[in-house]
Amino acid sequence: MTTQTMNPPLERLERLERPGLARRWLAGWGSVLLLVTSVLTSLVAMVFTLLVLSATVAITAGGIGLLLLIPLVWLAGVIGHAERHRIVALAGRRVYPPARREQSWWRRLLLDEHSWRSVAYLALHSLWGLVTGWLTVLVLAQTLLLLIVPVLIARSPEQGFEVYGLVEVQGITALAITWAVALAVLVLLPLVAHLLTSVDVVLARWLLGRDERKVLEHLTARVDTLTDSRREAVDSVEAERRRIERDLHDGPQQRLVSIAMTLGMAKQAIHDDPQSAAGLVDEAHRSAKEAIVEMRHVARGIVPPILADRGLEAALPALAARSAVPVSVDVRDVGRLDPTTEAIAYFVVSEALTNVVKHSRAEHARVEVTRDEQHLTSVVTDDGRGGADPALGTGLTGLRQRVNAVDGALEVESPPGGGTRLTATLPLRTGRSLT
């Protein structure tokens, strides 16, 4: 039943994605125009290719050709972008733009991969575009001529005419057959042009657009990473839930039960032994204070109100002030971020300081948080004994899972006897900052 209910929508979707023959025929005229314009672009590509080859050969002559090669390579990238847009606009098929990379200006001028791939495309286009372009122009011009000339000479068919200078056409019957063939060629021309431009599209995708193989490899790796991150995030949340549940059961819950029992005994003794009842009330009061402290410990890792209200610049100094080890905090112009990034950064610093107190035997720790356009970086260092290893279950595994869940990175440097340096890098979510 499930198959029957789901297949019809899928079939309708496929029919919507596949254009009909009439639409493909009309779109084919864009391919015809692409081939016709290739007559000019192929000539430009041929001249440009010859200039690049000449400049490359001239490099051996005292490096003079380098002065010509640099602007030519840069211009090739510009022409490559324009050529990609021409193919997309006329052929109606997608060619994704190449990925942008951060690189120095001198690499963009001479060593840019897209520019050199554009040079290779222009070299191939100078041959393929020239052949297919002139062939299309010739066929289209002769076809239109064959459709018009028979009408012009219909009154005197004995004059006749030649097709491509090879075949002579005379008589009404020959004119009719020629006209019908020309009409058939005109109808089939867009479909044939669509097939020919497939080569242009393949070349453009290969040399002017993204490397589909690399895109597929990147997407495959991305899916694997997201799968692992999702599993680790689920494990991290479940471990945090079990910790809170265990701590509540072992600490505040038992403390509250004791307070309730103490207050019950005080209630019974308040009339017969007021002094004893007052002592029981004092004991319940102390237990209530201790329960509040235990609740604060249980809430470690949960977003505190100061973080939600004032952000990391206020929450991290408050967190450091409660540490048993002296901690200096440097938060540089972080501002307000999206709640998820703030919560994870706070959790990382909180857990790192907890590990400093429990395991490092350090005398001092330092927290440094900086922000750039794309990342938030939190660094926690101490002067303890070092030797921290995430594989030993010191809490670093949970930190890595929490950071990886948002595509962040966690690095731990902890040589034995050399202190520990923990660096967490979190990507910023565009458009979600609270500043």
C-alpha positions in Angstrom: 0.0 0.0 0.0 2.9 2.3 0.8 4.4 1.8 -2.7 1.1 2.5 -4.4 0.6 5.7 -2.5 4.1 7.0 -3.0 4.9 6.0 -6.6 2.3 8.2 -8.4 3.7 11.4 -6.8 7.2 10.4 -7.7 6.1 9.6 -11.3 4.4 13.0 -11.5 7.6 14.7 -10.2 9.7 13.0 -12.8 7.3 14.1 -15.5 7.5 17.6 -14.3 11.3 17.5 -14.3 11.5 16.1 -17.8 10.5 18.8 -20.4 8.3 17.6 -23.2 9.4 17.3 -26.8 8.0 20.7 -27.8 9.7 22.5 -24.9 13.0 20.7 -25.8 12.6 21.7 -29.4 12.1 25.3 -28.5 15.0 25.2 -26.0 17.1 23.7 -28.8 17.1 27.0 -30.6 19.2 28.3 -27.7 21.7 25.6 -28.5 21.6 26.7 -32.2 22.3 30.2 -31.1 25.1 28.9 -28.9 26.7 27.2 -31.9 26.3 30.2 -34.1 27.9 32.5 -31.6 30.7 30.0 -31.2 31.9 31.1 -34.6 33.0 34.4 -33.1 34.1 33.1 -29.6 36.2 30.3 -31.2 38.1 32.9 -33.2 38.7 35.0 -30.1 39.8 31.8 -28.3 42.2 30.9 -31.1 43.8 34.3 -31.0 44.0 34.2 -27.2 45.5 30.7 -27.2 48.2 31.8 -29.7 49.0 34.8 -27.5 49.4 32.6 -24.4 51.6 30.2 -26.3 53.7 33.1 -27.7 54.1 34.6 -24.2 55.1 31.3 -22.8 57.8 30.8 -25.4 58.9 34.4 -24.9 59.6 33.7 -21.2 62.9 32.2 -22.2 63.9 35.5 -23.9 64.9 37.2 -20.7 61.5 36.8 -19.0 59.9 39.4 -21.2 57.0 37.0 -22.0 56.1 36.9 -18.3 55.0 40.5 -18.4 52.5 39.5 -21.1 51.6 36.1 -19.7 50.4 37.5 -16.3 47.6 39.8 -17.7 46.7 37.1 -20.3 46.2 34.4 -17.6 44.1 36.9 -15.5 42.1 37.8 -18.6 41.6 34.1 -19.4 39.8 33.7 -16.0 37.5 36.6 -16.9 36.7 35.2 -20.3 36.1 31.8 -18.7 33.5 33.3 -16.4 31.8 35.0 -19.3 31.9 31.8 -21.4 30.3 29.9 -18.6 27.5 32.4 -18.4 27.0 32.2 -22.2 26.7 28.5 -22.1 24.3 28.5 -19.2 22.1 31.2 -20.7 21.9 29.7 -24.2 22.1 26.0 -23.6 19.8 26.1 -20.6 21.9 23.7 -18.6 23.6 24.3 -15.2 27.3 24.8 -14.9 28.1 25.5 -11.2 30.8 28.2 -10.7 34.1 27.1 -9.4 34.6 27.3 -5.6 36.2 30.5 -4.4 39.5 30.1 -2.5 41.3 32.6 -0.3 44.7 33.2 -1.9 47.2 36.0 -2.2 47.0 38.5 -5.0 50.1 37.1 -6.8 48.6 33.7 -6.9 45.4 35.1 -8.3 47.4 36.8 -11.1 49.6 33.9 -12.2 48.8 30.6 -10.3 45.1 30.7 -10.1 43.7 27.3 -11.0 40.6 28.6 -12.6 42.5 30.9 -14.9 44.7 28.1 -16.2 41.8 25.8 -16.6 40.1 28.6 -18.6 43.2 28.7 -20.9 42.8 25.0 -21.5 39.1 25.5 -22.3 39.8 28.3 -24.8 42.4 26.1 -26.5 39.8 23.3 -26.9 37.0 25.7 -27.8 39.1 27.3 -30.6 38.9 23.9 -32.4 35.6 22.5 -31.4 33.7 25.7 -31.5 35.1 26.7 -34.9 34.1 23.4 -36.5 30.6 23.1 -35.0 30.0 26.8 -35.3 30.7 27.1 -39.0 29.0 23.8 -39.7 25.8 25.1 -38.0 26.0 28.4 -39.8 26.4 26.7 -43.1 23.5 24.2 -42.6 21.2 26.9 -41.2 21.9 29.4 -44.0 21.5 26.8 -46.7 18.3 25.4 -45.1 16.7 28.9 -45.0 17.8 29.5 -48.5 16.3 26.2 -49.7 13.0 27.2 -48.0 12.9 30.6 -49.7 14.4 30.1 -53.1 11.9 27.5 -54.4 9.1 30.0 -53.6 10.9 32.7 -55.5 11.5 30.6 -58.6 8.2 28.6 -58.4 6.9 30.4 -61.5 9.8 29.3 -63.6 11.0 26.0 -62.1 12.9 25.2 -65.3 15.6 27.7 -64.2 16.6 25.4 -61.3 19.4 26.0 -58.7 22.3 24.1 -57.1 22.4 22.8 -53.5 25.9 23.3 -51.9 27.2 23.7 -55.4 26.9 19.9 -55.9 23.3 19.0 -56.7 21.3 20.8 -59.3 17.5 21.0 -58.7 15.1 21.5 -61.6 11.4 20.8 -62.0 8.4 21.0 -59.7 8.9 17.6 -58.2 12.5 18.3 -57.3 11.6 21.7 -55.8 8.9 20.1 -53.7 11.3 17.3 -52.4 14.0 19.9 -51.7 11.6 22.1 -49.8 10.4 19.2 -47.8 14.0 18.1 -46.9 14.9 21.6 -46.0 11.8 21.8 -43.7 12.8 18.5 -42.1 16.3 19.7 -41.5 15.0 22.9 -39.9 12.8 20.9 -37.6 15.6 18.5 -36.6 18.3 21.2 -36.3 17.5 22.2 -32.7 17.6 18.6 -31.5 20.9 18.0 -33.2 22.3 21.3 -31.9 21.2 20.2 -28.4 23.4 17.0 -28.8 26.3 19.0 -30.1 26.2 21.6 -27.3 26.4 18.7 -24.8 30.1 18.7 -25.6 30.4 22.4 -24.8 28.5 21.8 -21.5 30.8 18.9 -20.6 33.9 21.0 -21.3 32.5 23.9 -19.4 31.7 21.7 -16.4 35.1 20.1 -16.5 37.3 23.2 -17.0 35.1 26.3 -16.2 33.0 25.0 -13.3 33.4 22.9 -10.2 35.3 19.7 -10.4 32.3 17.3 -10.1 34.6 14.5 -8.9 35.9 16.7 -6.1 32.4 17.9 -5.3 31.2 14.3 -5.0 34.1 13.4 -2.8 33.5 16.5 -0.6 29.8 15.7 -0.3 30.6 12.0 0.5 33.0 13.1 3.2 30.5 15.7 4.4 27.8 13.1 4.8 30.1 10.8 6.7 31.1 13.7 9.0 27.5 14.7 9.6 26.6 11.1 10.4 29.4 10.8 12.9 28.6 14.2 14.4 25.0 13.4 14.8 25.8 10.1 16.5 28.3 11.8 18.8 25.8 14.6 19.6 23.1 12.1 20.5 25.6 10.2 22.7 26.8 13.5 24.3 23.2 14.6 25.1 22.4 11.2 26.5 25.5 11.1 28.7 24.6 14.6 29.9 21.1 13.5 30.7 22.4 10.5 32.7 24.8 12.7 34.6 22.1 15.2 35.6 19.7 12.3 36.5 22.4 10.6 38.6 23.6 13.8 40.3 20.0 14.8 41.1 19.3 11.3 42.6 22.5 11.1 44.6 22.6 14.7 45.8 19.7 17.2 45.9 17.0 14.5 45.9 18.5 12.8 49.0 19.1 16.2 50.6 15.5 17.3 50.0 14.2 14.0 51.5 16.4 14.7 54.6 15.0 18.2 54.8 11.4 17.0 54.6 12.1 14.4 57.4 13.8 17.0 59.6 11.0 19.5 59.2 8.5 16.7 59.9 10.2 15.9 63.2 10.4 19.7 64.0 6.7 19.9 63.4 6.0 17.1 65.9 8.3 18.6 68.5 7.3 22.2 68.2 4.7 22.0 71.0 6.4 19.5 73.4 10.1 20.5 73.0 10.4 24.0 71.3 14.1 24.1 71.8 14.7 20.8 70.1 12.3 21.9 67.3 14.4 25.1 66.8 17.5 22.9 66.4 15.8 20.8 63.8 14.7 23.9 61.9 18.3 25.2 61.9 19.5 21.8 60.6 16.9 21.9 57.8 18.0 25.5 57.0 21.6 24.4 56.7 20.6 21.4 54.6 18.6 23.7 52.3 21.7 25.8 51.7 23.7 22.8 50.9 21.0 21.6 48.5 21.2 24.9 46.7 25.0 24.5 46.3 24.5 20.9 45.1 21.9 22.1 42.6 24.5 24.6 41.2 27.0 21.7 40.7 24.3 19.7 39.0 23.6 22.6 36.7 27.2 22.7 35.5 27.1 22.7 31.7 23.5 24.0 31.6 23.2 27.6 30.3 23.2 30.0 33.3 21.0 33.1 33.4 24.0 35.4 33.1 25.1 33.8 29.8 21.6 34.1 28.4 21.3 37.7 29.5 24.8 39.2 29.0 26.8 36.7 26.9 30.2 35.2 27.2 31.9 38.5 28.2 30.0 38.4 31.5 29.5 34.7 32.0 33.1 33.5 31.7 34.6 35.9 34.3 31.8 34.8 36.7 32.6 31.1 35.9 36.3 31.7 36.5 35.6 33.4 39.9 34.0 30.2 41.2 37.0 28.1 40.3 39.2 26.6 43.0 42.3 27.4 40.8 43.0 31.1 40.1 41.9 31.9 36.6 42.6 34.9 34.4 40.1 35.7 31.7 40.6 37.6 28.5 37.5 38.0 26.3 38.2 40.3 23.4 35.3 42.0 21.7 33.3 38.9 21.3 29.9 40.5 21.6 26.7 38.5 21.5 26.5 35.4 19.4 23.8 32.9 18.6 22.6 30.9 21.7 24.0 27.6 20.5 27.5 28.9 19.9 27.5 30.7 23.3 26.3 27.6 25.1 28.9 25.3 23.6 31.7 27.8 24.2 30.6 28.2 27.8 30.4 24.4 28.2 33.9 23.9 26.8 35.4 26.5 29.2 33.4 25.2 32.1 34.4 21.5 31.5 38.1 22.5 30.8 38.3 24.4 34.1 36.7 21.5 35.9 39.4 19.2 34.5 42.0 21.7 35.6 40.8 21.6 39.2 40.3 17.8 39.2 43.3 16.5 37.3 46.0 19.1 36.5 47.4 20.1 39.9 47.8 23.5 38.4 48.4 26.7 40.3 47.0 29.0 37.6 44.9 28.8 34.5 44.1 31.2 31.7 41.0 31.6 29.5 41.3 33.5 26.2 38.3 33.9 23.8 38.7 35.7 20.5 36.4 36.1 17.5 37.0 36.8 13.8 34.6 37.0 10.9 34.0 33.2 10.7 35.1 31.6 14.0 35.0 31.9 17.7 38.2 30.5 19.3 38.4 29.6 23.0 41.8 28.7 24.5 42.2 27.3 28.1 45.7 26.9 29.4 47.2 25.8 32.7 50.6 25.3 34.3 49.8 21.8 35.6 51.3 18.4 35.1 49.9 17.9 31.6 49.4 14.4 30.2 45.7 14.9 29.3 44.5 12.2 26.9 41.0 12.2 25.4 41.2 8.4 25.1 41.4 8.1 28.9 37.9 9.4 29.5 38.9 12.6 31.3 35.9 14.6 29.9 37.7 15.6 26.8 35.8 13.0 24.7 32.5 14.7 25.6 34.0 18.1 24.7 35.1 16.9 21.3 31.6 15.4 20.6 29.9 18.7 21.6 32.3 20.7 19.4 32.1 18.4 16.4 28.3 18.5 16.5 28.5 22.1 15.1 31.4 21.4 12.7 33.9 22.8 15.2 37.4 21.6 16.0 39.0 20.7 19.3 42.8 20.5 19.8 44.6 19.4 23.0 48.3 19.9 23.6 49.3 18.4 26.9 52.9 17.1 27.1 53.8 15.4 30.4 55.0 18.1 32.8 54.4 20.9 30.4 50.9 22.0 31.2 47.8 21.7 29.0 46.5 23.9 26.2 43.0 23.3 25.0 41.8 25.1 21.8 38.2 25.0 20.7 37.2 26.6 17.3 33.5 27.1 16.6 32.1 28.3 13.3 29.9 31.4 13.6 26.4 31.1 12.3 25.7 33.9 9.8 22.8 36.1 10.6 22.2 34.7 14.1 24.4 37.0 16.1 22.6 38.8 18.9 24.7 42.0 18.6 
